[in-house]
Amino acid sequence: MINFEVESSVIGGLLISGLTQDASDVLATMEPEFFGSGFCRRTYEVIRKQAKARGLIDVLMVAEEMGDQFSNVMEAAKNCPSAANLKGYAKMVMDLHCRRKMIELMDSVRGQIEHGTVDAATEAMDQFLAKASEIRAPQDEIRPVHLKEIAEDYAQMLEKRVQNGDESDTLKTGIPDLDDITGGINPVDLVIVAARPGMGKTELALRITKGVASQTIRGTSQKKGVLIFSMEMDSQQIIERQIAGAASMPVSSLRNPAKMDQEDWTKVTVGMGRIVDLDVWVVDASKLTVEQIRAISGRHKRANPNLSLILVDYLGLIEKPKAERNDLAIGHISASLKAMAKDLRTPVISLSQLSRDVEKRPNKRPTNADLRDSGSVEQDADAIIMLYRDGVYNENSPAANYAEIIVTKNRFGKLGTVYQLFKDGHFLDTDQAMAANICQQSNQPAQRRFKGADV
């Protein structure tokens, strides 16, 4: 799929126009690989090199550098219909390049689909979708926007927020005290929830999942959707925790149903009734690359436009690129999750572990510096939420029954701590002033009394 006439018109347009503004725009957006013709590709490289080194485009100088292609260069300049349509020709070349790349990509996976197993074919399609989303025609030009225009758009957004009252355009977690601090989650946000094992990362994520999925799309009766990538727990463990939370009972009770009485069974029935109508989807897979996560999320968003939150449990279990330093691999993953949020306009919450260094100091409340490979994660995240429970280290602490949700980074709002009652393994709303007083009094050195699985 090569149109030599169009490619030659780009070369001719550059040669006869010289280094005009249109020519500069084309040189800034087009790469040599966009040309399918070897002659046009090589000539474009010479033109771009000359423009960069000398600040001009001269047809004779380009022709001379092309050696035995001298006459072909002169012919391209002579046959160009009009330099006035240079950017139009360039766009056609870029579109053709994208189509060629798509065809090459399809050819690369066709064999796996035709001759492989169903699993291999499915994996090939996921890889195809992930790579296809990266094949995009470059922008013709990046246009600066005047501050007045931005202010006018922002004024309209503010007016909508006033009209909507409490229903702003940010996503609410379902934890009112947390939403008061953060102002809600923006559609393009990457939020990191981090803690040491046993603090309750997954449980908090499921609490937020229920809070989001219980809401409806503004102006409709349709529930907001949530997509969970669970790489640590299987789908049965996820539903078990959801039912236990909705039934206000510990997970341990569901694991010993023979000991449950009629009241317990009633709670389970009510709990299941509360969650079955929620639009929550689970991807139960232990090994996924971030590219596969992006492909699955994109496909799900197209099929379910009401998707309002993507949850990844957790960042450290995403397959890392081979032969890459761990910090660089984590940086690639966090940057890709942020890019996914922007592309889909759907916020992403990713859980993350903290460094063991937290355990070595008297005050074990975490900070951003405790994030593993914290530099890239901290930079990419729009918000960082840390969890701390004093009861994990000191079961006799006055604050043993409380959890602290600590907002340590908030790109668009304030920082602060939200207190929750932690009962039967679940986060429950509580009186903030009373909880703050108890937790602050217990802020003293403590030794970890036990270690358990992450909750």
N, C-alpha and C positions, 0 to 999 in steps of 0.2 A: 504494500500500500504506500507507494511513493509517487508523488506528483512533481515531476522534475520541473515542469513549467512554473509552478507556484514557487518552488524552492529557488529556482533561477531568478524569479521576479524579486524575491527578497534580496538576493545578492546584487542584482542589477539596480534595485532601488537604493541600496546603501552606497553603491559605487557612484551613481549619478547625482545623489542628493548631497553627498558629503556628510560631515558630522553635524547634522541638524539635531533639534530637540527630539524629533520623531526617531531619528537614527539612534540617538543615545538611549531612548526608552527601549528600543528593540534590542540593542546590545546588552542592556541591563537585565532583560527578561529571558532571552534565548540562549541556550547552550548549544555548542557544536553538535552534540548527539541528537538534537532535534531534527537534523537534516538526514534524510535517508540516502541521498546521493553523496558518494564519496567526494566528487568534485566540489559540490556546494559546501560540504562540511569543511573541507580543507581551505577553501576560499574564505569562508566565514571566520575561521581561526586566524587567517592572515589579516583580514579586515579588523577584527577585534584587537589583535595584538598591535596593529598600527595605530588604531584610535587611542588605545591606552598609552602607548609609548610616545606618540608624537602629537596627539590631540587633533588628528585630522584623518580623513579617508580620501586617498588619492588613487584614481583608477589605474594610472600608469605604474605607480609604485607597487600596487597590489599585483598587477599583471606580471611585472618583472620578477617579483618574488615567487610567483607561481611557476616560473620556468617554462617547461614545455606546454603548460596549460595557458600560456599568454593569450593565444587567439580565442580560447573559450571564455576567458575572463572578459575580453573586449566584446565578445558576442553577447554575453549576458547583460552587459551594460547597454548595448545597442538595442536589444530586444525587449527590455523592460517596458511594459505598457505605460506605467506612470509611477514616478516616485511618490506622488501625492497619496497613493494607497499603500504605502510601505507597511504600516501597522496592520492593515487588513490582510495583506499577504502573510505577514508574520504570524498572525493568529491562526490562519489556515494551516500553516506548517506545524504550529504547536498542537493543534487539534489532531492532525494526522499522526503526529508522533505519539500522542496519548493513545490513539486507537491501535497503532502498531504494538505498543507496549501491552495493551490489553489482550491483543491476539496472541502475542508471545506468552503471556501469562496463562492464557487458556490452554495453549498447546502444551505448556509445561506440566499441567495437572491432568490433561486428558488421558494420558497413559495410565496414571494411577486410578482414575475413575473407571476406565474401560476394563482394565485387567487386574486391578487390586481387589482387596476385600471391601466389604461395606464400611468397616472402620477406617481403612486407608482412604477410601473415597471421601468419607465425611471429613477426615483430617485435611485432605487435599483441598476440599471446598472451603474449609475454615481459613486455610493459608491463602487461598485465592482471594477471598473476601478481604482479609487483612491487608494483603499487598495491593489489591485493587483500589482500596480507599486511599492509598498513598499516591496513586497515579492521578495527578491533577494537572490540568493546563495552568501554567503560571499566569498570574494576573497581568493584564495588558499594561497596567501601571498602578502604582500605589499612590493614591491621591491624598494629599494632606487635607484634613478637615478643619475648618475655621472654628475657633472656640465658641463663637456665637451659635453655630449650627449644633454643636454638642450640647450647649446650654439649653437650647430650645427643646432638643430631644429629652434632656434630663427633666426639664420643667413638665413636659407631658407625662413622664413616668411618675413624677411626684404627685401630679394631679390624680393619676390613676390610683396611687397608693392612698390618697386622701379619700377618694370615692369608695375604695374597697375596705376602708377602715382597718380592722384587725387582719383582714385577708390580704396581706401585702403579696407582692410577687415573689417573695422569698419563701423557701420551703421550711416549714416548721417541723421540729423533731417530735413533738408530742410531749416534751418535757418543758413546761412553761417557764420555769426559772432559767433553764439553759437558753431558751429562745429569747428571753429578756436580755441576756448578756450578748449573744451573738447577733441578734436581730434576724435570725433565720439564716438559711443556707442559700446562696445565690445559685442560679442555674448552671454556672460554669465552674463551680468551686470544687477543689480537691480538699477533703477534710481527712486528717490523720487522727485516729484514735489509738493511743499507745499506752502500754502499761506492762508491768512485770507479770509473769504467769500467775494465775489465781486471783487477779484483781477484778475480773468481770468484763473483759473487753467484748467477748462474744455476746454476753447477756445484755450489755448496754446496746450493742448494735441491733439485737433483736427487739429491744424495747423501742428503739428509734424506728425500726422497720414497721412495727405495729402502729406506732404513732403516725407515721407517714401514710401507711396503707389504709388507715381509718379515715383519712381525709378524702374529700371529693374534689374533682377538677372544678375550678370556679365557673359558675354559670351552668353546671351540668349535674347530673346525679351519678356520674361515673367516678369510681374510686381511683385514687392515684396508685400507680403500680410500682413495685419494687423488684429488682433483680439481684439475687444473692449468688455470689461465687463462693462456694464453701469448699475450701481445699484442705481443711483440717477435720471437720465433722462431716459425716454423711447425712443424707437428707432425712433419715429417720431420727437422728439426733437433733436436727434442726426442728422438726415438727414436734418432737418430744418437749423441747425447751419452750416452744411457742405455746403448746397446750398447757404446760405447767404454769407459764406466766399468766396466760389468760384465765386459768383456774385458780390462781393465787395459792399454789401448793408447790412443795419442793419436787424437783425432778426425781429424787430418790423414791418418792411414793409411787410414781408411775413405773418404776423399775421393780416394784414389789406389789403388783396389783392384787395378789392373793390376800394381802393384809389390809386392803382398802375397804372401808365400810360404805354404807349406802350414801352417806353425805359426801364422801370422796368421789363416788361414781357420779353423783349429781353435779359436782364441781367440774369433773372431766367433761361431761356432756355439755354443760354450759360453756366451758372453755373452748371446746371444739366448734360449737356453734358460733362463737365470736370470731374465729379465724378462718373458717372454710370459705367465707365469702370475700376475704381479702385478696386483692390481686397481687399475690407474692409468688415469684418464680424462683426456683433453686437450680443452680448448675452444680451438680455433685461430681467434681472431678479433682483428683489429687495432683495432676500435673498439667498445667496450662501455661503457655507463654503469654506475655502481655499482648502480643499481636492477636492471639486466639481470643483473649478476653475482649479486645476491641471489636473483632469480627462478630463474635456472638452477640455482644451488646448492640452493635449497629443493626444486625439482623432483627434482634428482638425489638428495638426501638421502631423500626419500620413497620413491623407487624403489630406493635402495641404502642401507639403514639402517646398513651397516657403514662408511659414509664417516667417516673419522677425521681427515682433514686437508684443508684447502683452501689452495691455493697461488696467489698472484696475482703475475704477472711482467709488468709491475711497476706500482707505484702511480701513477707519473707518466704512464703511458700510458692510464689510465682516462679516458674522456671526461668533461670538466668541464662543470658547468652553465653555460649561456651568460650573458653579461653579469654575471659574478660575479668579484670580485677573486680572484686566484690563491690567496692564502692562505685565503680563505673557502671556495673550491672544494675545496682539499686537505683542509681541516678537515671539510667535509661528507663527503668520501670516506672519510677515516680513521674518522670516527665511525660511518659506515654499515657499514664492514667490522667494527668492534668489535660493533655491534649484531647483525650477521649471525652472528658467532661465538656470541653469547649466545642468540640465537633458535634456532639449529640445534644448540647445544651441541657445536659442532665448531670446533676452533681454526683460525685463519687466519694464514698466514705471507704477508706482503707484502714484496716487494723494493722498494727505494727508492734513488734516486741521492743523492749528497752534493754539497754546494756546491763550486764551483771554488776557493773560498778555501782549501781544504785544501792546494792546490798551492803556495800563496804563503808557507807558513811552513816553517822548517827541519825540525821534527818533524811528519811528515805522518800520523801515526797519528790516526785520526778520533775525534771526540767527538760527543755528542748535539747540540751547538750547530751542527755541520756539516750536519745534516739540512736539506734544502730546506724552507722554511716549517715549521721545526722545532717551533714552539709547539704546534700542534694535534696533529701526529703524535706528538710526545714525550708529550703528555698522554694520548692515547687508547691508546697501546701499553702492553701489560703487560710486554713485554720488548723490548729493542733489542739487536741483535747487529751489530757492525761488523766488516768484513774489512780486513785490511792485509797486503800482501806487499811486503817491502822490495825484492824482485827487480824489481818494476814500475818502481821509480825508479833502482835501481842493480843491474844484472845481474851485477856482480862482487862484490856483497855476500856475506859469509859466510852470511847468512840468505836468500839468493836462492831457495833451494829450500824455504823454509818459508812457511806462511800462518798468520797470527794471527787467531783468531776471538775477538773482544773483546766480552764481555757488558757493555754500558755502562748498561743498566737492567734490573732484574729485580724486579718488584713483589713477588714471593713468595719471593725467595731472595737469594743473594749475587752479587757481581760478580766478574769475573776474566777471564783469558785462556786459551784453549785453543790449543795448537799442533798444526798438521797438516803433514805432508810434502806438498808440491805437486809432483806428478810426472806428466808427460804430460798436464797440464791437469786432474788429478783430485786430490781431497783424500784423503789416506791417514793412518791413525793412526800416531803416532810416539812416541818416548820424550819425555815432557813436560819432565823436568828438563834433559836435554841440549839440546832445542830452545829452552827458555827461556833457557838460558845463551848460546846462539849468537845468538838474536834480540835479547837485551838488550845484548849487546856491540856489535851493529851499529846500535844506536839513536843515530845521528848524522846530521847534515844530509846530504841527498843530492839531486841534481837528477834529475828524471825523464828517463830515457834514451829511452823510446819510449812511444808510445800505440797502443792497439789496440782492437779490438772487445771488448765486454763478454764475459767468459767465466763 
